[in-house]
Amino acid sequence: MHQKVPEGTPGAVERKNKNDVMVHEIVYTNGYTGYLKSLLIKDDPTYGKQLEVVLFDDRDTVQIAIPVDSKYFDTFASTVGNVDFAKPFTFKPYSFELKDGKPLPDGKIPKRIGVSITQESEKVKYYHTPEDPKGKPFTNYNEHFDKDEHKIFKIKERKFLCGYITELASSIPSWDVPPAAVPNKIQGNPNAATTGWDSSIPKSKVKKDEFDEPFQVPDKDSGLPF
C-alpha cells in the first residue's frame, strides 16, 4: 500500500506509475491497524465504482479506496462480516504469483490477489462460504466457466457484495470519543466474538491512502477466480 507524499519526504521512494508519471510514496508493507469507522460504496469519475474504507484510532484517520471490480474488493467484502467492530483489526493487501500456476493465454502467471484481515493476531475467516453462502453467489468449481460466463458471474457476485456492504455499514458503531479509551463500551458486530483491546497492536500514522499499482488491478480478473 502506498501513500503519495511530496518529493523529499523522509523515507519516500520514487517510481513511475502506469501513466508514466514520476510519483513519490511511502510504502507500507505491514498494512494498517485501526478501528472501522465507515464503509461506503461510491462512484468515482476517474476510477469507477469503489469501496471507501475508513479506519481510525485515537490519533489518525486512514481512508482507503478499493476498486469494486477487483479481487481486493471480493476478499475484503467476503471477510469483513466476521470482524468485531468493537476492536481494531489489521488490513493488508497481497499480490503474489502462484508457484505452480499454469501460464494464462497472454503468458502471464496467475496471481493470488486479495486483502488479508487479522484481529487479535488471528486471521479473520470468510463470512460467506460455499457451505454457508448467506445469499452470496458461488460457482460450481466442477463446472468449466468460459471468459464471458465468468464475467457474468463476477457482476452478480459483486452486485450482491455491494448490497451486503451497504447493509453492514449501518451496524458500525458511532464513535464519539477516541476508541482506545472505550473499547469495551461499544457494541460490536453481532456476528463476531468480543474480547478486550490489545494495546500491543501498533496504530497507523497514515492520514489518507488509496490503492495504486500494484494494488490496483488494471486487467481486473486476470488469474484464478475466487
C-alpha positions in Angstrom: 0.0 0.0 0.0 1.3 3.4 -1.0 0.8 6.9 0.4 1.5 9.7 -2.0 3.8 12.4 -0.5 5.7 15.4 -1.6 9.2 14.9 -3.2 11.9 14.9 -0.5 9.7 13.4 2.2 11.9 11.2 4.5 11.6 7.5 3.7 9.8 8.1 0.4 10.7 6.2 -2.7 10.1 7.4 -6.3 8.7 5.4 -9.2 6.8 5.8 -12.5 3.1 5.0 -12.3 1.0 3.4 -15.0 0.6 6.8 -16.7 4.4 7.2 -16.9 4.3 10.0 -14.3 7.0 10.0 -11.5 5.5 9.9 -8.1 6.9 9.9 -4.6 5.4 7.5 -2.0 5.8 6.0 1.4 5.3 2.2 1.1 3.6 0.4 3.9 4.3 -3.4 3.8 2.6 -4.3 7.1 -0.9 -2.9 6.3 -2.9 -0.7 8.5 -4.3 -1.3 12.0 -7.2 0.6 13.4 -11.0 0.6 14.2 -13.5 0.6 11.4 -15.3 3.9 11.1 -17.2 3.6 7.9 -17.8 1.7 4.7 -19.2 3.4 1.6 -19.8 2.3 -2.0 -19.4 5.2 -4.3 -18.8 6.0 -8.0 -15.6 7.9 -8.7 -15.5 9.7 -12.1 -11.9 8.7 -12.6 -11.6 5.2 -11.0 -15.1 3.9 -11.3 -17.1 2.2 -8.5 -15.1 2.0 -5.3 -15.5 0.9 -1.7 -14.2 3.6 0.7 -12.9 2.1 3.9 -12.2 4.5 6.7 -10.1 3.2 9.7 -9.0 5.3 12.7 -7.6 5.2 16.1 -7.1 7.8 18.9 -4.6 9.7 16.7 -5.2 9.3 13.0 -7.7 8.5 10.3 -7.0 6.4 7.2 -9.1 6.4 4.1 -8.6 3.5 1.7 -10.3 3.2 -1.8 -10.7 -0.3 -3.1 -11.9 -0.8 -6.7 -15.1 -2.8 -6.7 -14.1 -4.5 -9.9 -11.1 -6.2 -8.2 -10.2 -9.2 -6.1 -9.2 -6.9 -3.3 -12.8 -6.0 -3.0 -14.0 -9.6 -3.4 -11.9 -10.8 -0.5 -12.4 -7.8 1.8 -16.2 -7.8 1.3 -16.4 -11.5 1.8 -14.5 -11.3 5.1 -15.4 -8.1 6.9 -18.7 -9.6 8.2 -16.6 -11.6 10.7 -14.8 -8.5 12.0 -15.7 -7.4 15.6 -16.2 -3.7 15.1 -15.5 -3.1 18.8 -11.9 -4.0 18.3 -9.1 -2.9 16.0 -8.1 -5.0 13.1 -5.3 -5.1 10.5 -6.0 -4.6 6.8 -3.2 -5.8 4.5 -3.4 -6.3 0.7 -1.4 -9.1 -1.0 -0.5 -10.0 -4.6 1.9 -12.8 -5.5 2.4 -15.3 -8.3 1.3 -18.8 -7.7 4.3 -21.2 -7.6 2.6 -23.9 -9.7 0.3 -21.7 -11.7 0.0 -22.5 -15.4 0.6 -19.5 -17.7 -2.5 -17.8 -18.9 -3.2 -17.3 -22.7 -1.3 -14.0 -22.5 1.7 -15.7 -21.0 1.3 -14.2 -17.5 1.5 -16.4 -14.4 -1.8 -16.4 -12.4 -1.6 -14.4 -9.1 -3.3 -14.8 -5.8 -4.7 -11.3 -5.1 -6.8 -10.1 -2.2 -6.9 -8.5 1.3 -5.9 -10.2 4.5 -7.7 -9.2 7.7 -6.3 -10.1 11.1 -7.7 -9.3 14.5 -6.0 -10.1 17.8 -3.2 -11.9 15.9 -5.7 -14.3 14.3 -6.7 -14.3 10.6 -10.3 -13.4 10.1 -12.1 -16.2 8.1 -14.6 -15.7 5.3 -18.1 -14.7 6.4 -19.5 -16.0 3.1 -18.5 -19.6 2.3 -19.8 -22.2 -0.1 -21.1 -24.2 2.8 -22.9 -21.2 4.3 -23.2 -18.6 1.5 -25.7 -16.3 3.3 -27.1 -15.3 -0.1 -23.8 -14.8 -1.9 -23.4 -16.4 -5.3 -20.8 -19.1 -5.7 -19.5 -21.0 -8.7 -19.6 -24.8 -9.1 -15.9 -25.4 -9.5 -16.6 -28.8 -11.2 -18.1 -26.8 -14.0 -16.0 -25.1 -16.6 -16.6 -21.3 -17.0 -15.6 -19.6 -20.2 -14.5 -16.0 -20.1 -17.9 -14.5 -20.8 -19.6 -16.7 -18.2 -17.0 -15.7 -15.6 -17.7 -12.0 -16.3 -21.4 -12.5 -15.8 -20.8 -14.4 -12.5 -18.5 -11.6 -11.2 -21.1 -9.0 -12.0 -23.7 -10.9 -10.0 -21.3 -11.6 -7.1 -20.1 -8.0 -6.8 -23.7 -6.6 -7.0 -24.6 -8.8 -4.1 -21.5 -7.8 -2.1 -22.1 -4.1 -2.7 -25.6 -4.5 -1.3 -24.2 -6.5 1.6 -21.6 -3.9 2.4 -24.2 -1.1 2.3 -26.3 -3.1 4.8 -23.4 -3.9 7.0 -22.3 -0.3 7.2 -25.3 0.6 9.3 -24.1 -1.7 12.1 -20.7 0.1 12.5 -20.6 1.9 15.9 -20.8 5.7 16.0 -17.5 6.6 17.6 -17.8 9.9 19.6 -14.6 9.6 21.6 -11.1 8.0 20.9 -11.9 4.3 20.6 -8.9 3.2 22.7 -10.5 4.8 25.7 -13.7 2.9 25.4 -13.0 -0.5 23.7 -15.5 -2.4 26.0 -18.3 0.1 25.9 -19.1 -0.2 22.2 -21.4 -2.9 20.8 -19.5 -4.7 18.1 -20.5 -6.8 15.1 -23.1 -9.3 16.5 -21.7 -12.0 14.1 -18.3 -11.9 15.9 -17.0 -12.8 19.3 -16.0 -10.0 21.7 -12.8 -9.6 23.8 -10.8 -6.7 25.1 -8.4 -4.2 23.4 -4.9 -5.4 22.7 -2.7 -2.4 23.5 0.3 -4.2 21.8 -1.2 -3.7 18.3 0.6 -0.7 16.6 -1.5 2.2 15.5 -1.4 3.6 12.0 0.1 7.0 11.4 -1.2 7.5 7.9 -3.7 10.3 7.1 -5.1 9.1 3.8 -4.3 6.4 1.3 -5.7 4.9 -1.9 -5.0 1.8 -3.9 -2.4 2.3 -6.7 -0.1 -0.1 -8.6 0.5 -2.9 -7.8 -2.6 -2.9 -5.5 -4.9 -1.7 -8.3 -5.7 -4.4 -10.8 -5.9 -2.8 -14.3 -6.8 -6.1 -16.1 -9.4 -6.9 -13.5 -9.7 -10.6 -13.0 -6.5 -12.0 -14.7 -5.5 -15.0 -12.7 -7.6 -17.6 -10.9 -11.2 -16.7 -9.9 -12.1 -17.0 -6.2 
